[in-house]
Amino acid sequence: MYGLIGKMLAVPGQRAALADILLEGLKEMPGCLSYIVAEDLTDADALWVTEVWETAELHQASLGLPAVQAAISKGRSLIAGFGERYETRPLGGHGLARRAESLIGGE
């Protein structure tokens, strides 16, 4: 599995509108196991996006999907910038099935 955790900074006062855009059309992302948008409790303009994908390649391919391209186009003017970004290898957890095949062979 492939994970991504990133901080997105909205234009002041536009966090809720940006979150709404990010949460639209999530069912049309093949290979996406989890996509969470959360408000930062210490920064009124920041969102955290936590994603889990079957593979890094499926995540990359999702950037070309019509629904994702539409969200990028619609939300671009509401984004002031980006903060931290972390790539991870999820092992499983509540709401996310443990993927035995990703653990075989020491991955």
C-alpha angles and dihedrals in degrees: 000000000000125000134192129188118185140169117225122194117212127208105267110283094010101090095107092048091049091048090052091054092048091051095052120102098005094148092069098068111101112211095020109130097175136006117178126180114195135177117239107238094210100043118052092203100045132096129186118214117198117189134182120192134180088238140357088244092059089050091052091047091052090066088071096051115116093236092050093046089050091051091049091050093046095045101039094093091051095055116094094178147298134274131190120354125193130184115208142176106231115213098190138276144168107333092011118084116230107251106221092187091061091053097049114100095022097285 
